[in-house]
Amino acid sequence: MWDKILHRFLTHLIRQGRLTVTYPDGTNHSYGGIEPGPEATISLHDPTLPRRIVMSPDLAVGEAYVDGRLSIENDDLYAFLGVAIGNVAAQGQPWFRRPLEAARHLGRWAAQFNPASRARANVAHHYDLSGALYDLFLDTDRQYSCAYFSEPGMSLEEAQEAKKHHIAAKLLLRPGMRVLDIGCGWGGMGLTLARDYGAEVLGVTLSQEQYRIANDRARAEGLADRARFELMDYRALTGQFDRIVSVGMFEHVGVPHYREYFDKVRARLAPRGIALIHTIGRARPPGSTSPWIAKYIFPGGYVPALSEMTRAVENAGLMPTDVEIWRLHYAETLRHWHDRFMANVDAARALYDEQFCRMWRYYLIASELTFRLNRQVVFQMQLSPVQDAVPLTRDYLYQGSQTRRQAAE
């Protein structure tokens, strides 16, 4: 029965490209071919897989690929996920899956309830993995967020530097300004603002590993007097700051806490201060997190719609002074990460095991193709309590980068 339901599901779904499936009983079916697109051939080796895929495609397919119950001809994960993600984006779910998707959407409030204790555990799940793992695929500054490919042919290191300086330009920094970095990662952004712009930086993180490394880096660079990093929840902060920056952290806040987050930003921001929030976003209505991503990669995480963010911003009494949408920059970033990871996959296998490597590769490719094919972008939202805190045109954002290019020449 479930083979037939999956057959109907795939008949509805696959139009672009072609997907050939060998079912557990040995029968073969080919789907799609109506519109051009990638082609992939898969085999299902577990008789329970058709039911699992119908009930929760993201979770079932991801788990089955990782543990080998689903195999792909030539292990062409790009082609298979290109067919799957591209068609989901174009066709949507068939009618019989819509109640399941609606229930998942309704349940997201419970899944994303992130009090401090739960937020700490969620962060540890991902960011307290071996530091050696991140050295295998990130740039030398360990920027684990979208790079900014402002010019063709940029290396990953160059694009990550461009990202940090583009954000710094939006903060309109002056030496001596107090800057709060919410979700400071391994310290790269905070150290850049302290070293290159003379800021006094406080970074906060819930990751033990990031806290230790960020402070070690500050001491090694002689910046400990201007950049310090604390192991604490942003909700426990007091005082006010001239500037607030948050890069790649808002995805972990959770929808039930959006108003609380922006209320805290407003409370911590000086009367004429500026905040810059950089987050992955969805260029479509609110939804829910992939069950596979929530279980294995980012528990408690959620990619917001712009409408969800702006409602919380408005209620917090903050003025949006600039909203910028980055398209495909994260897809390029993830491609760099994937290629670096695969170049070092033997080292990753020595750190963990083969299943971990398959999981990480699946995560990187699925994420890249979601940005390429499924209306996922990056939002940079500049905020202030007042509307004249920044210049009236965007020219100021590019004067600094032009000066830096001239100096490099």
C-alpha positions in Angstrom: 0.0 0.0 0.0 2.7 2.5 1.0 4.6 1.8 -2.2 1.5 2.9 -4.2 1.0 6.0 -2.0 4.7 7.0 -2.5 4.3 6.3 -6.2 1.4 8.8 -6.3 3.3 11.3 -4.3 6.3 11.2 -6.6 4.1 11.3 -9.7 2.6 14.5 -8.5 5.9 16.0 -7.3 8.4 15.3 -10.0 8.1 17.4 -13.1 11.5 19.0 -13.5 14.2 16.6 -14.3 13.9 12.9 -13.8 13.9 10.6 -10.8 14.2 6.8 -11.2 13.4 4.8 -8.1 14.0 1.1 -7.3 11.5 0.1 -4.6 12.3 -2.4 -1.9 10.5 -5.1 -3.8 12.7 -4.6 -6.8 10.2 -2.8 -9.0 11.4 0.3 -10.9 9.5 3.5 -11.7 10.7 6.7 -13.4 9.2 10.1 -12.6 9.3 13.5 -14.3 10.9 14.3 -17.6 8.2 17.0 -18.3 10.5 19.9 -17.8 14.3 20.1 -18.0 16.3 19.5 -14.9 18.8 17.2 -13.2 18.4 13.4 -13.3 19.1 10.9 -10.5 18.6 7.3 -9.8 18.0 6.0 -6.2 17.4 2.6 -4.6 15.3 2.0 -1.4 16.7 -0.9 0.6 14.3 -0.9 3.5 10.6 -2.0 3.1 9.5 0.6 5.8 11.0 3.5 3.8 8.0 4.2 1.5 5.8 4.8 4.5 8.4 6.9 6.3 9.0 9.0 3.2 5.3 9.7 2.7 4.9 10.7 6.4 8.0 12.8 6.7 10.1 13.1 3.5 12.8 15.4 4.8 13.5 13.2 7.9 13.1 9.8 6.3 15.3 10.6 3.2 18.0 12.3 5.2 18.2 9.4 7.8 18.1 6.7 5.1 20.9 8.4 3.0 23.1 8.7 6.1 22.8 5.1 7.3 22.8 3.6 3.8 19.1 2.4 3.5 18.8 4.8 0.5 21.6 4.7 -2.1 22.1 7.1 -5.0 23.7 6.0 -8.3 27.3 7.3 -8.4 26.5 8.9 -5.0 25.4 12.0 -7.0 23.8 13.8 -4.0 23.8 17.1 -5.9 21.6 15.6 -8.7 19.2 13.8 -6.3 18.7 16.8 -4.0 18.5 19.1 -7.0 15.5 17.0 -8.3 13.9 16.8 -4.9 14.3 20.4 -3.7 13.7 22.0 -7.1 10.4 20.1 -7.5 9.2 20.8 -3.9 9.8 24.5 -4.5 8.0 24.4 -7.8 5.1 22.0 -7.1 4.5 22.1 -3.4 3.0 19.2 -1.4 0.2 17.0 -2.8 -3.2 17.4 -1.1 -2.9 14.3 1.2 0.3 15.7 2.8 -1.1 19.2 3.5 -2.7 18.2 6.9 0.6 16.8 8.0 2.4 20.0 7.0 -0.2 22.1 8.7 0.2 20.1 12.0 4.0 20.6 11.8 3.5 24.3 11.4 1.2 24.5 14.4 3.7 22.5 16.5 6.6 24.9 15.8 5.9 27.0 18.8 6.6 24.1 21.1 9.6 23.0 19.1 11.1 26.5 19.1 10.4 27.4 22.8 14.0 28.3 23.8 14.4 29.3 27.5 18.0 29.8 28.5 18.6 26.2 29.6 17.2 24.8 26.4 19.0 27.3 24.2 22.3 26.3 25.9 21.7 22.7 25.1 20.7 23.4 21.5 23.9 25.5 21.0 26.1 22.8 22.4 24.6 20.2 20.0 26.2 22.0 17.0 28.8 24.5 18.1 30.6 22.4 20.7 31.6 19.8 18.2 35.4 19.3 17.9 37.1 22.6 16.9 39.1 20.5 14.5 36.0 19.8 12.4 35.4 23.5 11.7 39.0 24.0 10.7 38.4 21.5 7.9 35.9 23.7 6.0 35.7 27.2 7.4 37.9 30.2 6.5 40.9 31.0 8.7 38.8 33.4 10.8 36.1 30.7 11.4 33.3 32.7 10.0 30.3 30.3 10.2 27.8 32.5 8.4 27.2 33.8 4.9 30.1 35.4 3.1 29.7 38.5 0.9 31.0 37.9 -2.6 31.0 41.6 -3.5 33.4 41.0 -6.5 33.7 38.1 -9.0 36.3 35.5 -8.2 36.6 36.1 -4.5 38.1 33.4 -2.3 36.2 32.4 0.7 38.6 34.3 3.0 38.2 37.5 0.9 34.4 37.2 0.9 34.3 36.6 4.6 36.5 39.7 5.2 34.1 41.7 2.9 31.2 40.5 4.9 32.7 41.8 8.2 33.6 45.2 6.7 30.2 45.6 5.0 28.6 45.1 8.4 31.0 47.4 10.1 30.1 50.1 7.5 26.4 49.7 8.5 27.3 50.2 12.1 28.9 53.6 11.4 31.6 53.0 14.1 33.8 55.5 15.8 36.8 54.6 18.0 35.7 54.0 21.6 32.1 53.0 20.9 30.7 50.2 23.0 29.6 47.3 20.8 27.6 44.3 21.9 28.0 41.2 19.7 25.1 38.8 20.3 26.1 35.3 19.4 29.8 36.1 18.9 30.9 32.8 17.5 34.6 32.2 17.7 35.2 36.0 18.0 36.1 36.9 14.4 33.6 39.8 14.1 34.3 41.2 17.5 38.0 41.1 17.0 37.7 42.8 13.6 35.6 45.6 15.1 38.1 46.1 18.0 41.3 45.8 15.9 40.2 47.7 12.7 37.7 50.2 14.1 38.8 50.9 17.6 35.5 49.6 19.2 35.1 48.3 22.8 33.5 45.0 22.2 31.5 42.6 24.5 30.6 39.3 22.8 28.3 36.8 24.3 27.8 33.1 23.4 26.3 30.0 24.9 29.0 27.7 23.4 31.8 26.7 25.8 34.1 26.0 22.9 33.5 29.4 21.2 33.8 31.3 24.6 37.2 29.7 25.2 38.6 30.2 21.7 37.4 33.8 21.3 39.1 34.8 24.5 42.3 32.9 23.6 42.3 34.8 20.3 41.8 38.2 22.0 44.7 37.5 24.3 46.9 36.3 21.5 46.2 39.4 19.4 46.8 41.8 22.3 43.1 42.8 22.1 41.9 41.5 25.5 41.5 45.1 26.8 39.2 45.9 23.9 37.4 42.7 23.1 36.1 40.4 25.8 33.7 37.5 25.5 31.3 36.1 28.0 29.6 32.8 28.4 26.0 34.0 28.9 22.5 34.3 27.5 21.8 37.7 25.8 18.7 38.0 27.9 20.8 38.3 31.1 22.7 41.4 29.8 22.4 44.8 31.4 23.6 48.3 30.4 23.5 50.1 27.1 25.7 49.9 24.0 26.3 52.3 21.1 26.0 49.5 18.6 24.7 46.0 18.6 25.6 43.4 16.0 24.2 39.9 15.7 25.4 37.6 12.9 23.8 34.2 12.3 22.3 34.0 15.8 18.7 35.1 15.1 18.0 31.7 13.5 18.3 30.2 17.0 16.0 32.6 18.8 12.7 30.8 18.0 9.4 32.4 17.0 8.0 32.5 20.5 10.9 34.7 21.6 11.0 37.3 18.7 9.3 40.0 20.7 11.5 39.3 23.6 14.6 39.4 21.4 13.9 42.8 19.9 12.7 44.2 23.2 16.1 43.3 24.6 17.9 44.9 21.6 15.9 48.1 22.2 16.6 48.1 25.9 20.4 47.6 25.4 20.7 50.1 22.6 21.7 53.7 23.3 19.1 56.4 22.4 20.7 57.1 19.0 22.3 53.7 18.7 22.4 51.3 15.7 21.8 47.6 15.5 22.6 45.2 12.6 20.9 41.8 12.6 22.1 39.4 10.0 20.1 36.2 9.6 19.1 33.5 7.1 15.5 34.2 5.9 12.8 32.8 3.8 11.4 34.8 0.9 8.0 33.3 1.3 5.3 33.1 4.1 6.2 31.7 7.6 6.8 27.9 7.7 8.5 25.3 9.8 11.9 23.8 10.1 12.9 20.6 8.2 12.5 17.8 10.8 15.9 16.4 9.7 17.7 19.7 10.3 15.9 20.1 13.6 16.9 16.7 14.8 20.4 16.4 13.6 21.9 19.8 12.9 20.1 22.8 14.5 17.6 21.7 17.2 15.3 24.6 18.1 16.4 26.5 14.9 14.1 28.3 12.5 14.5 30.4 9.4 12.2 33.5 9.7 10.1 35.2 7.1 10.6 38.9 6.9 7.0 39.4 8.0 7.7 37.7 11.3 10.7 39.8 12.0 9.2 43.1 11.1 6.2 42.6 13.3 8.4 42.0 16.3 10.6 45.0 15.3 7.5 47.3 15.1 6.2 46.1 18.4 9.6 46.8 20.1 9.5 50.4 18.9 12.6 50.1 16.6 12.9 51.9 13.3 14.1 49.9 10.3 16.7 52.2 8.7 17.9 49.7 6.1 16.9 46.2 5.0 19.2 44.4 2.5 18.6 41.0 0.9 21.5 38.8 -0.1 20.6 36.4 -2.8 22.8 33.4 -3.6 25.7 34.6 -1.5 25.1 31.8 1.0 24.8 29.2 -1.8 28.3 30.2 -2.9 29.5 30.1 0.7 28.1 26.6 1.2 29.7 25.4 -2.0 33.1 26.5 -0.7 32.4 24.8 2.6 31.4 21.6 0.9 34.4 21.5 -1.4 36.8 22.1 1.5 35.0 19.5 3.7 35.3 16.9 0.9 38.9 17.7 0.3 39.5 16.9 4.0 36.9 14.2 4.4 39.5 11.6 5.6 40.4 13.9 8.5 36.7 14.3 9.3 36.3 10.5 9.2 39.1 10.2 11.7 37.5 12.6 14.0 34.0 11.0 13.8 33.0 8.2 11.4 31.6 7.5 7.9 28.0 8.2 8.9 28.9 11.6 10.4 30.7 12.5 7.1 27.6 11.5 5.1 25.4 13.5 7.4 27.6 16.6 7.1 27.8 16.3 3.4 24.0 16.0 3.1 23.6 19.0 5.4 26.0 21.2 3.3 24.5 20.2 -0.1 20.9 20.4 1.0 21.5 23.8 2.5 23.2 25.1 -0.7 20.5 23.9 -3.0 17.8 25.3 -0.7 19.4 28.8 -1.2 19.7 28.1 -5.0 16.2 26.6 -5.6 13.8 27.3 -2.8 13.6 31.1 -2.1 16.0 31.1 0.9 18.1 34.3 1.3 19.9 36.3 3.9 18.4 39.4 5.6 20.5 42.2 7.0 18.2 44.5 9.0 19.6 47.8 10.3 17.7 49.2 13.2 17.7 52.3 15.5 15.3 53.9 18.0 15.4 57.0 15.7 15.1 57.4 12.0 18.0 59.9 11.5 20.7 57.8 13.1 22.2 56.9 9.7 22.7 58.9 6.5 19.7 59.3 4.1 21.3 57.5 1.2 23.3 54.3 1.1 26.4 55.9 -0.4 28.3 55.7 2.9 28.3 51.8 2.7 30.5 51.7 -0.3 33.0 54.6 0.3 34.9 52.5 2.9 35.2 49.5 0.6 36.4 51.7 -2.3 39.1 53.2 0.0 40.1 49.7 1.1 40.4 48.5 -2.5 42.6 51.5 -3.4 44.8 50.9 -0.4 45.2 47.2 -1.5 46.3 48.3 -5.0 
